[in-house]
Amino acid sequence: MTKEWYFQEGDKRIGPIAAAALKKLAESGRITPETLVWRNGTPEWVKAGTIRGLITTSIPPAAPPQLDSPSREDTDEATLYDVWHPIDALVAAARRSTIW
């Protein structure tokens, strides 16, 4: 016997649908982590995000902080390698500091 699922969309309860179909709906975004789902044998409706393997979210890598790019005069490294690294902005700022 296949496991048949139901899900709630607005005030409608939709189903039964196969687990594979439920997974495809989650992948398409129609079912979100907050969508209520249920299948026979479960005591109550639960959020789809609590069902292991149903909602898969890939977390994009964090973007590096947006710092002002130093001018070529500020860093010898940028001139030498024609590459800029975020730490270069910190070094350039320290070199311009009146504390030093």
Biopython code that builds the backbone (N, CA, C, O; Angstrom):
import numpy as np
from Bio.PDB.StructureBuilder import StructureBuilder

atoms = [
    (1, "MET", "N", (0.841, -1.184, 0.000)),
    (1, "MET", "CA", (0.000, 0.000, 0.000)),
    (1, "MET", "C", (0.883, 1.243, 0.000)),
    (1, "MET", "O", (1.777, 1.377, 0.835)),
    (2, "THR", "N", (0.633, 2.134, -0.923)),
    (2, "THR", "CA", (1.410, 3.364, -0.955)),
    (2, "THR", "C", (0.890, 4.319, 0.093)),
    (2, "THR", "O", (-0.277, 4.280, 0.483)),
    (3, "LYS", "N", (1.774, 5.163, 0.532)),
    (3, "LYS", "CA", (1.378, 6.150, 1.526)),
    (3, "LYS", "C", (0.738, 7.324, 0.797)),
    (3, "LYS", "O", (1.375, 7.977, -0.029)),
    (4, "GLU", "N", (-0.501, 7.578, 1.104)),
    (4, "GLU", "CA", (-1.218, 8.678, 0.474)),
    (4, "GLU", "C", (-1.270, 9.853, 1.431)),
    (4, "GLU", "O", (-1.557, 9.706, 2.619)),
    (5, "TRP", "N", (-0.988, 11.009, 0.887)),
    (5, "TRP", "CA", (-0.912, 12.227, 1.661)),
    (5, "TRP", "C", (-2.041, 13.176, 1.294)),
    (5, "TRP", "O", (-2.621, 13.095, 0.212)),
    (6, "TYR", "N", (-2.329, 14.056, 2.200)),
    (6, "TYR", "CA", (-3.274, 15.149, 2.007)),
    (6, "TYR", "C", (-2.533, 16.420, 2.401)),
    (6, "TYR", "O", (-1.653, 16.395, 3.261)),
    (7, "PHE", "N", (-2.891, 17.517, 1.771)),
    (7, "PHE", "CA", (-2.318, 18.794, 2.188)),
    (7, "PHE", "C", (-3.391, 19.852, 2.159)),
    (7, "PHE", "O", (-4.402, 19.723, 1.469)),
    (8, "GLN", "N", (-3.154, 20.896, 2.919)),
    (8, "GLN", "CA", (-4.133, 21.964, 3.019)),
    (8, "GLN", "C", (-3.643, 23.157, 2.211)),
    (8, "GLN", "O", (-2.497, 23.589, 2.338)),
    (9, "GLU", "N", (-4.540, 23.678, 1.377)),
    (9, "GLU", "CA", (-4.242, 24.848, 0.565)),
    (9, "GLU", "C", (-5.377, 25.831, 0.787)),
    (9, "GLU", "O", (-6.499, 25.623, 0.324)),
    (10, "GLY", "N", (-5.067, 26.906, 1.504)),
    (10, "GLY", "CA", (-6.135, 27.818, 1.910)),
    (10, "GLY", "C", (-7.037, 27.092, 2.888)),
    (10, "GLY", "O", (-6.565, 26.567, 3.897)),
    (11, "ASP", "N", (-8.351, 27.055, 2.597)),
    (11, "ASP", "CA", (-9.253, 26.306, 3.472)),
    (11, "ASP", "C", (-9.668, 24.978, 2.847)),
    (11, "ASP", "O", (-10.600, 24.333, 3.329)),
    (12, "LYS", "N", (-8.977, 24.557, 1.765)),
    (12, "LYS", "CA", (-9.266, 23.271, 1.117)),
    (12, "LYS", "C", (-8.265, 22.216, 1.549)),
    (12, "LYS", "O", (-7.084, 22.500, 1.748)),
    (13, "ARG", "N", (-8.746, 21.019, 1.688)),
    (13, "ARG", "CA", (-7.874, 19.875, 1.931)),
    (13, "ARG", "C", (-7.822, 19.073, 0.637)),
    (13, "ARG", "O", (-8.850, 18.646, 0.112)),
    (14, "ILE", "N", (-6.623, 18.877, 0.141)),
    (14, "ILE", "CA", (-6.428, 18.245, -1.159)),
    (14, "ILE", "C", (-5.753, 16.888, -0.967)),
    (14, "ILE", "O", (-4.816, 16.756, -0.181)),
    (15, "GLY", "N", (-6.235, 15.899, -1.684)),
    (15, "GLY", "CA", (-5.664, 14.565, -1.626)),
    (15, "GLY", "C", (-6.748, 13.546, -1.814)),
    (15, "GLY", "O", (-7.914, 13.908, -1.968)),
    (16, "PRO", "N", (-6.407, 12.306, -1.805)),
    (16, "PRO", "CA", (-5.074, 11.769, -1.512)),
    (16, "PRO", "C", (-4.141, 11.873, -2.726)),
    (16, "PRO", "O", (-4.571, 11.795, -3.877)),
    (17, "ILE", "N", (-2.847, 12.052, -2.424)),
    (17, "ILE", "CA", (-1.822, 12.028, -3.460)),
    (17, "ILE", "C", (-0.660, 11.180, -2.972)),
    (17, "ILE", "O", (-0.440, 11.037, -1.769)),
    (18, "ALA", "N", (0.071, 10.630, -3.906)),
    (18, "ALA", "CA", (1.224, 9.790, -3.563)),
    (18, "ALA", "C", (2.339, 10.645, -2.971)),
    (18, "ALA", "O", (2.408, 11.852, -3.204)),
    (19, "ALA", "N", (3.202, 10.003, -2.208)),
    (19, "ALA", "CA", (4.322, 10.703, -1.584)),
    (19, "ALA", "C", (5.208, 11.367, -2.637)),
    (19, "ALA", "O", (5.693, 12.477, -2.421)),
    (20, "ALA", "N", (5.423, 10.699, -3.776)),
    (20, "ALA", "CA", (6.260, 11.269, -4.834)),
    (20, "ALA", "C", (5.629, 12.542, -5.396)),
    (20, "ALA", "O", (6.336, 13.500, -5.711)),
    (21, "ALA", "N", (4.316, 12.555, -5.521)),
    (21, "ALA", "CA", (3.619, 13.744, -6.015)),
    (21, "ALA", "C", (3.708, 14.875, -4.997)),
    (21, "ALA", "O", (3.857, 16.040, -5.366)),
    (22, "LEU", "N", (3.617, 14.532, -3.729)),
    (22, "LEU", "CA", (3.740, 15.529, -2.674)),
    (22, "LEU", "C", (5.129, 16.154, -2.712)),
    (22, "LEU", "O", (5.274, 17.366, -2.556)),
    (23, "LYS", "N", (6.142, 15.329, -2.918)),
    (23, "LYS", "CA", (7.523, 15.813, -2.999)),
    (23, "LYS", "C", (7.683, 16.767, -4.184)),
    (23, "LYS", "O", (8.339, 17.802, -4.061)),
    (24, "LYS", "N", (7.085, 16.425, -5.336)),
    (24, "LYS", "CA", (7.175, 17.301, -6.510)),
    (24, "LYS", "C", (6.496, 18.637, -6.261)),
    (24, "LYS", "O", (6.983, 19.677, -6.703)),
    (25, "LEU", "N", (5.376, 18.613, -5.557)),
    (25, "LEU", "CA", (4.693, 19.854, -5.217)),
    (25, "LEU", "C", (5.555, 20.712, -4.289)),
    (25, "LEU", "O", (5.550, 21.939, -4.386)),
    (26, "ALA", "N", (6.289, 20.063, -3.395)),
    (26, "ALA", "CA", (7.193, 20.796, -2.505)),
    (26, "ALA", "C", (8.350, 21.387, -3.300)),
    (26, "ALA", "O", (8.756, 22.522, -3.052)),
    (27, "GLU", "N", (8.875, 20.638, -4.241)),
    (27, "GLU", "CA", (9.981, 21.128, -5.066)),
    (27, "GLU", "C", (9.545, 22.309, -5.929)),
    (27, "GLU", "O", (10.339, 23.210, -6.203)),
    (28, "SER", "N", (8.287, 22.303, -6.355)),
    (28, "SER", "CA", (7.788, 23.400, -7.189)),
    (28, "SER", "C", (7.454, 24.639, -6.358)),
    (28, "SER", "O", (7.252, 25.720, -6.911)),
    (29, "GLY", "N", (7.395, 24.488, -5.044)),
    (29, "GLY", "CA", (7.075, 25.616, -4.177)),
    (29, "GLY", "C", (5.611, 25.727, -3.818)),
    (29, "GLY", "O", (5.231, 26.592, -3.028)),
    (30, "ARG", "N", (4.789, 24.872, -4.379)),
    (30, "ARG", "CA", (3.357, 24.911, -4.050)),
    (30, "ARG", "C", (3.140, 24.514, -2.596)),
    (30, "ARG", "O", (2.278, 25.066, -1.912)),
    (31, "ILE", "N", (3.926, 23.559, -2.138)),
    (31, "ILE", "CA", (3.888, 23.180, -0.729)),
    (31, "ILE", "C", (5.115, 23.808, -0.079)),
    (31, "ILE", "O", (6.246, 23.576, -0.506)),
    (32, "THR", "N", (4.879, 24.599, 0.949)),
    (32, "THR", "CA", (5.956, 25.295, 1.655)),
    (32, "THR", "C", (6.173, 24.632, 3.018)),
    (32, "THR", "O", (5.389, 23.768, 3.412)),
    (33, "PRO", "N", (7.208, 25.018, 3.731)),
    (33, "PRO", "CA", (7.414, 24.454, 5.068)),
    (33, "PRO", "C", (6.230, 24.698, 6.010)),
    (33, "PRO", "O", (6.057, 23.961, 6.981)),
    (34, "GLU", "N", (5.416, 25.718, 5.736)),
    (34, "GLU", "CA", (4.272, 26.043, 6.591)),
    (34, "GLU", "C", (2.986, 25.319, 6.199)),
    (34, "GLU", "O", (2.018, 25.337, 6.959)),
    (35, "THR", "N", (2.958, 24.681, 5.026)),
    (35, "THR", "CA", (1.763, 23.978, 4.563)),
    (35, "THR", "C", (1.454, 22.808, 5.491)),
    (35, "THR", "O", (2.351, 22.056, 5.872)),
    (36, "LEU", "N", (0.191, 22.659, 5.849)),
    (36, "LEU", "CA", (-0.207, 21.537, 6.701)),
    (36, "LEU", "C", (-0.391, 20.286, 5.857)),
    (36, "LEU", "O", (-1.019, 20.329, 4.798)),
    (37, "VAL", "N", (0.161, 19.162, 6.331)),
    (37, "VAL", "CA", (0.044, 17.880, 5.635)),
    (37, "VAL", "C", (-0.400, 16.811, 6.627)),
    (37, "VAL", "O", (-0.235, 16.942, 7.840)),
    (38, "TRP", "N", (-0.971, 15.743, 6.060)),
    (38, "TRP", "CA", (-1.455, 14.645, 6.895)),
    (38, "TRP", "C", (-1.481, 13.378, 6.066)),
    (38, "TRP", "O", (-1.677, 13.428, 4.852)),
    (39, "ARG", "N", (-1.283, 12.237, 6.718)),
    (39, "ARG", "CA", (-1.482, 10.937, 6.084)),
    (39, "ARG", "C", (-2.089, 10.004, 7.114)),
    (39, "ARG", "O", (-1.977, 10.224, 8.320)),
    (40, "ASN", "N", (-2.731, 8.966, 6.621)),
    (40, "ASN", "CA", (-3.367, 8.002, 7.502)),
    (40, "ASN", "C", (-2.333, 7.434, 8.465)),
    (40, "ASN", "O", (-1.244, 7.030, 8.059)),
    (41, "GLY", "N", (-2.679, 7.410, 9.710)),
    (41, "GLY", "CA", (-1.773, 6.889, 10.726)),
    (41, "GLY", "C", (-1.102, 7.981, 11.544)),
    (41, "GLY", "O", (-0.498, 7.699, 12.579)),
    (42, "THR", "N", (-1.201, 9.217, 11.093)),
    (42, "THR", "CA", (-0.647, 10.309, 11.886)),
    (42, "THR", "C", (-1.759, 10.908, 12.735)),
    (42, "THR", "O", (-2.896, 11.022, 12.277)),
    (43, "PRO", "N", (-1.446, 11.288, 13.953)),
    (43, "PRO", "CA", (-2.497, 11.760, 14.846)),
    (43, "PRO", "C", (-3.094, 13.113, 14.475)),
    (43, "PRO", "O", (-4.253, 13.383, 14.791)),
    (44, "GLU", "N", (-2.320, 13.965, 13.810)),
    (44, "GLU", "CA", (-2.830, 15.296, 13.491)),
    (44, "GLU", "C", (-2.088, 15.878, 12.296)),
    (44, "GLU", "O", (-1.071, 15.340, 11.860)),
    (45, "TRP", "N", (-2.608, 16.979, 11.773)),
    (45, "TRP", "CA", (-1.974, 17.697, 10.675)),
    (45, "TRP", "C", (-0.707, 18.351, 11.206)),
    (45, "TRP", "O", (-0.686, 18.889, 12.313)),
    (46, "VAL", "N", (0.349, 18.298, 10.401)),
    (46, "VAL", "CA", (1.622, 18.896, 10.801)),
    (46, "VAL", "C", (2.143, 19.775, 9.673)),
    (46, "VAL", "O", (1.721, 19.640, 8.524)),
    (47, "LYS", "N", (3.052, 20.663, 10.002)),
    (47, "LYS", "CA", (3.678, 21.508, 8.985)),
    (47, "LYS", "C", (4.611, 20.646, 8.128)),
    (47, "LYS", "O", (5.330, 19.785, 8.635)),
    (48, "ALA", "N", (4.578, 20.903, 6.827)),
    (48, "ALA", "CA", (5.388, 20.121, 5.893)),
    (48, "ALA", "C", (6.872, 20.210, 6.219)),
    (48, "ALA", "O", (7.620, 19.265, 5.964)),
    (49, "GLY", "N", (7.301, 21.320, 6.774)),
    (49, "GLY", "CA", (8.705, 21.494, 7.128)),
    (49, "GLY", "C", (9.185, 20.535, 8.197)),
    (49, "GLY", "O", (10.390, 20.370, 8.387)),
    (50, "THR", "N", (8.246, 19.892, 8.906)),
    (50, "THR", "CA", (8.643, 18.939, 9.948)),
    (50, "THR", "C", (8.798, 17.518, 9.413)),
    (50, "THR", "O", (9.259, 16.629, 10.130)),
    (51, "ILE", "N", (8.416, 17.303, 8.159)),
    (51, "ILE", "CA", (8.521, 15.971, 7.556)),
    (51, "ILE", "C", (9.906, 15.847, 6.922)),
    (51, "ILE", "O", (10.211, 16.532, 5.945)),
    (52, "ARG", "N", (10.732, 14.981, 7.477)),
    (52, "ARG", "CA", (12.098, 14.841, 6.993)),
    (52, "ARG", "C", (12.120, 14.429, 5.521)),
    (52, "ARG", "O", (11.459, 13.473, 5.114)),
    (53, "GLY", "N", (12.895, 15.173, 4.737)),
    (53, "GLY", "CA", (13.065, 14.851, 3.332)),
    (53, "GLY", "C", (12.025, 15.438, 2.400)),
    (53, "GLY", "O", (12.176, 15.352, 1.181)),
    (54, "LEU", "N", (10.981, 16.028, 2.938)),
    (54, "LEU", "CA", (9.939, 16.588, 2.074)),
    (54, "LEU", "C", (10.347, 17.949, 1.528)),
    (54, "LEU", "O", (10.295, 18.178, 0.319)),
    (55, "ILE", "N", (10.744, 18.830, 2.395)),
    (55, "ILE", "CA", (11.148, 20.167, 1.982)),
    (55, "ILE", "C", (12.665, 20.206, 1.992)),
    (55, "ILE", "O", (13.295, 20.090, 3.044)),
    (56, "THR", "N", (13.241, 20.368, 0.821)),
    (56, "THR", "CA", (14.692, 20.495, 0.747)),
    (56, "THR", "C", (15.006, 21.901, 0.287)),
    (56, "THR", "O", (14.593, 22.332, -0.790)),
    (57, "THR", "N", (15.731, 22.593, 1.110)),
    (57, "THR", "CA", (16.122, 23.943, 0.755)),
    (57, "THR", "C", (17.624, 23.986, 0.666)),
    (57, "THR", "O", (18.335, 23.567, 1.579)),
    (58, "SER", "N", (18.080, 24.484, -0.417)),
    (58, "SER", "CA", (19.511, 24.675, -0.541)),
    (58, "SER", "C", (19.814, 26.102, -0.141)),
    (58, "SER", "O", (19.247, 27.051, -0.684)),
    (59, "ILE", "N", (20.694, 26.237, 0.792)),
    (59, "ILE", "CA", (21.052, 27.551, 1.269)),
    (59, "ILE", "C", (22.188, 28.071, 0.404)),
    (59, "ILE", "O", (23.258, 27.464, 0.352)),
    (60, "PRO", "N", (21.965, 29.181, -0.271)),
    (60, "PRO", "CA", (23.030, 29.711, -1.106)),
    (60, "PRO", "C", (24.198, 30.167, -0.249)),
    (60, "PRO", "O", (24.000, 30.593, 0.889)),
    (61, "PRO", "N", (25.394, 30.087, -0.770)),
    (61, "PRO", "CA", (26.531, 30.543, 0.015)),
    (61, "PRO", "C", (26.395, 32.030, 0.323)),
    (61, "PRO", "O", (25.866, 32.803, -0.475)),
    (62, "ALA", "N", (26.878, 32.402, 1.478)),
    (62, "ALA", "CA", (26.787, 33.802, 1.881)),
    (62, "ALA", "C", (27.637, 34.658, 0.957)),
    (62, "ALA", "O", (28.757, 34.297, 0.595)),
    (63, "ALA", "N", (27.086, 35.781, 0.592)),
    (63, "ALA", "CA", (27.833, 36.720, -0.254)),
    (63, "ALA", "C", (28.862, 37.428, 0.604)),
    (63, "ALA", "O", (28.599, 37.716, 1.771)),
    (64, "PRO", "N", (30.018, 37.711, 0.051)),
    (64, "PRO", "CA", (31.014, 38.443, 0.839)),
    (64, "PRO", "C", (30.495, 39.839, 1.141)),
    (64, "PRO", "O", (29.700, 40.386, 0.377)),
    (65, "PRO", "N", (30.935, 40.413, 2.238)),
    (65, "PRO", "CA", (30.466, 41.760, 2.558)),
    (65, "PRO", "C", (30.875, 42.732, 1.466)),
    (65, "PRO", "O", (31.947, 42.613, 0.873)),
    (66, "GLN", "N", (30.003, 43.695, 1.211)),
    (66, "GLN", "CA", (30.283, 44.688, 0.183)),
    (66, "GLN", "C", (31.107, 45.816, 0.799)),
    (66, "GLN", "O", (30.586, 46.663, 1.525)),
    (67, "LEU", "N", (32.375, 45.809, 0.500)),
    (67, "LEU", "CA", (33.276, 46.851, 0.965)),
    (67, "LEU", "C", (33.673, 47.706, -0.227)),
    (67, "LEU", "O", (33.640, 47.260, -1.374)),
    (68, "ASP", "N", (34.036, 48.905, 0.061)),
    (68, "ASP", "CA", (34.518, 49.755, -1.018)),
    (68, "ASP", "C", (35.815, 49.179, -1.555)),
    (68, "ASP", "O", (36.719, 48.849, -0.787)),
    (69, "SER", "N", (35.909, 49.060, -2.856)),
    (69, "SER", "CA", (37.145, 48.579, -3.465)),
    (69, "SER", "C", (38.210, 49.657, -3.321)),
    (69, "SER", "O", (37.955, 50.825, -3.613)),
    (70, "PRO", "N", (39.388, 49.275, -2.877)),
    (70, "PRO", "CA", (40.443, 50.270, -2.748)),
    (70, "PRO", "C", (40.956, 50.679, -4.121)),
    (70, "PRO", "O", (40.864, 49.928, -5.092)),
    (71, "SER", "N", (41.485, 51.857, -4.172)),
    (71, "SER", "CA", (42.109, 52.258, -5.429)),
    (71, "SER", "C", (43.433, 51.519, -5.543)),
    (71, "SER", "O", (43.930, 50.986, -4.550)),
    (72, "ARG", "N", (43.995, 51.480, -6.707)),
    (72, "ARG", "CA", (45.248, 50.767, -6.911)),
    (72, "ARG", "C", (46.375, 51.371, -6.079)),
    (72, "ARG", "O", (47.321, 50.666, -5.728)),
    (73, "GLU", "N", (46.295, 52.651, -5.760)),
    (73, "GLU", "CA", (47.347, 53.277, -4.964)),
    (73, "GLU", "C", (47.300, 52.802, -3.518)),
    (73, "GLU", "O", (48.310, 52.838, -2.814)),
    (74, "ASP", "N", (46.103, 52.348, -3.067)),
    (74, "ASP", "CA", (45.948, 51.955, -1.672)),
    (74, "ASP", "C", (46.624, 50.643, -1.339)),
    (74, "ASP", "O", (47.079, 50.462, -0.209)),
    (75, "THR", "N", (46.703, 49.738, -2.268)),
    (75, "THR", "CA", (47.279, 48.433, -1.969)),
    (75, "THR", "C", (48.265, 48.024, -3.035)),
    (75, "THR", "O", (47.975, 48.044, -4.231)),
    (76, "ASP", "N", (49.431, 47.655, -2.569)),
    (76, "ASP", "CA", (50.444, 47.141, -3.492)),
    (76, "ASP", "C", (50.006, 45.801, -4.055)),
    (76, "ASP", "O", (50.296, 45.486, -5.209)),
    (77, "GLU", "N", (49.291, 44.988, -3.226)),
    (77, "GLU", "CA", (48.872, 43.663, -3.653)),
    (77, "GLU", "C", (47.948, 43.732, -4.862)),
    (77, "GLU", "O", (48.081, 42.931, -5.787)),
    (78, "ALA", "N", (47.008, 44.684, -4.866)),
    (78, "ALA", "CA", (46.077, 44.797, -5.983)),
    (78, "ALA", "C", (46.819, 45.152, -7.254)),
    (78, "ALA", "O", (46.466, 44.676, -8.332)),
    (79, "THR", "N", (47.841, 45.981, -7.143)),
    (79, "THR", "CA", (48.620, 46.354, -8.314)),
    (79, "THR", "C", (49.477, 45.193, -8.777)),
    (79, "THR", "O", (49.580, 44.922, -9.974)),
    (80, "LEU", "N", (50.089, 44.511, -7.828)),
    (80, "LEU", "CA", (50.997, 43.428, -8.177)),
    (80, "LEU", "C", (50.276, 42.260, -8.830)),
    (80, "LEU", "O", (50.737, 41.744, -9.849)),
    (81, "TYR", "N", (49.164, 41.838, -8.268)),
    (81, "TYR", "CA", (48.464, 40.656, -8.755)),
    (81, "TYR", "C", (47.226, 40.974, -9.584)),
    (81, "TYR", "O", (46.630, 40.075, -10.176)),
    (82, "ASP", "N", (46.836, 42.242, -9.631)),
    (82, "ASP", "CA", (45.625, 42.666, -10.335)),
    (82, "ASP", "C", (44.401, 41.915, -9.814)),
    (82, "ASP", "O", (43.493, 41.562, -10.568)),
    (83, "VAL", "N", (44.407, 41.683, -8.494)),
    (83, "VAL", "CA", (43.317, 40.983, -7.824)),
    (83, "VAL", "C", (42.996, 41.773, -6.558)),
    (83, "VAL", "O", (43.878, 42.386, -5.958)),
    (84, "TRP", "N", (41.734, 41.750, -6.163)),
    (84, "TRP", "CA", (41.354, 42.426, -4.933)),
    (84, "TRP", "C", (40.693, 41.428, -4.008)),
    (84, "TRP", "O", (39.860, 40.632, -4.441)),
    (85, "HIS", "N", (41.050, 41.465, -2.766)),
    (85, "HIS", "CA", (40.491, 40.594, -1.736)),
    (85, "HIS", "C", (39.865, 41.492, -0.674)),
    (85, "HIS", "O", (40.385, 42.578, -0.417)),
    (86, "PRO", "N", (38.760, 41.072, -0.046)),
    (86, "PRO", "CA", (38.103, 41.922, 0.962)),
    (86, "PRO", "C", (39.039, 42.403, 2.072)),
    (86, "PRO", "O", (38.868, 43.511, 2.582)),
    (87, "ILE", "N", (40.008, 41.604, 2.445)),
    (87, "ILE", "CA", (40.925, 42.031, 3.508)),
    (87, "ILE", "C", (41.760, 43.228, 3.063)),
    (87, "ILE", "O", (42.231, 44.005, 3.895)),
    (88, "ASP", "N", (41.944, 43.378, 1.740)),
    (88, "ASP", "CA", (42.702, 44.511, 1.221)),
    (88, "ASP", "C", (42.065, 45.842, 1.629)),
    (88, "ASP", "O", (42.772, 46.816, 1.888)),
    (89, "ALA", "N", (40.734, 45.883, 1.685)),
    (89, "ALA", "CA", (40.043, 47.111, 2.089)),
    (89, "ALA", "C", (40.363, 47.452, 3.539)),
    (89, "ALA", "O", (40.524, 48.623, 3.882)),
    (90, "LEU", "N", (40.456, 46.439, 4.387)),
    (90, "LEU", "CA", (40.785, 46.674, 5.791)),
    (90, "LEU", "C", (42.221, 47.174, 5.934)),
    (90, "LEU", "O", (42.487, 48.095, 6.706)),
    (91, "VAL", "N", (43.129, 46.574, 5.200)),
    (91, "VAL", "CA", (44.521, 46.985, 5.239)),
    (91, "VAL", "C", (44.653, 48.414, 4.736)),
    (91, "VAL", "O", (45.360, 49.222, 5.339)),
    (92, "ALA", "N", (43.980, 48.732, 3.638)),
    (92, "ALA", "CA", (44.043, 50.089, 3.089)),
    (92, "ALA", "C", (43.480, 51.100, 4.077)),
    (92, "ALA", "O", (44.032, 52.189, 4.235)),
    (93, "ALA", "N", (42.381, 50.745, 4.746)),
    (93, "ALA", "CA", (41.775, 51.652, 5.712)),
    (93, "ALA", "C", (42.729, 51.872, 6.897)),
    (93, "ALA", "O", (42.841, 52.988, 7.404)),
    (94, "ALA", "N", (43.402, 50.827, 7.328)),
    (94, "ALA", "CA", (44.358, 50.946, 8.425)),
    (94, "ALA", "C", (45.523, 51.832, 8.024)),
    (94, "ALA", "O", (46.018, 52.614, 8.835)),
    (95, "ARG", "N", (45.962, 51.715, 6.783)),
    (95, "ARG", "CA", (47.080, 52.548, 6.311)),
    (95, "ARG", "C", (46.681, 54.014, 6.249)),
    (95, "ARG", "O", (47.516, 54.890, 6.477)),
    (96, "ARG", "N", (45.400, 54.299, 5.940)),
    (96, "ARG", "CA", (44.950, 55.687, 5.861)),
    (96, "ARG", "C", (44.612, 56.265, 7.226)),
    (96, "ARG", "O", (44.448, 57.478, 7.360)),
    (97, "SER", "N", (44.507, 55.421, 8.231)),
    (97, "SER", "CA", (44.081, 55.848, 9.556)),
    (97, "SER", "C", (45.064, 56.853, 10.147)),
    (97, "SER", "O", (46.272, 56.753, 9.930)),
    (98, "THR", "N", (44.538, 57.820, 10.896)),
    (98, "THR", "CA", (45.399, 58.813, 11.539)),
    (98, "THR", "C", (46.004, 58.267, 12.816)),
    (98, "THR", "O", (46.907, 58.879, 13.386)),
    (99, "ILE", "N", (45.515, 57.113, 13.277)),
    (99, "ILE", "CA", (46.037, 56.522, 14.504)),
    (99, "ILE", "C", (47.450, 56.002, 14.279)),
    (99, "ILE", "O", (48.278, 56.084, 15.186)),
    (100, "TRP", "N", (47.742, 55.489, 13.136)),
    (100, "TRP", "CA", (49.049, 54.867, 12.865)),
    (100, "TRP", "C", (50.100, 55.863, 12.737)),
    (100, "TRP", "O", (51.258, 55.512, 12.509)),
]
sb = StructureBuilder()
sb.init_structure("model")
sb.init_model(0)
sb.init_chain("A")
sb.init_seg("    ")
for serial, (resi, resn, name, xyz) in enumerate(atoms, 1):
    if name == "N":
        sb.init_residue(resn, " ", resi, " ")
    sb.init_atom(name, np.array(xyz, "f"), 0.0, 1.0, " ", f" {name:<3s}", serial, name[0])
structure = sb.get_structure()
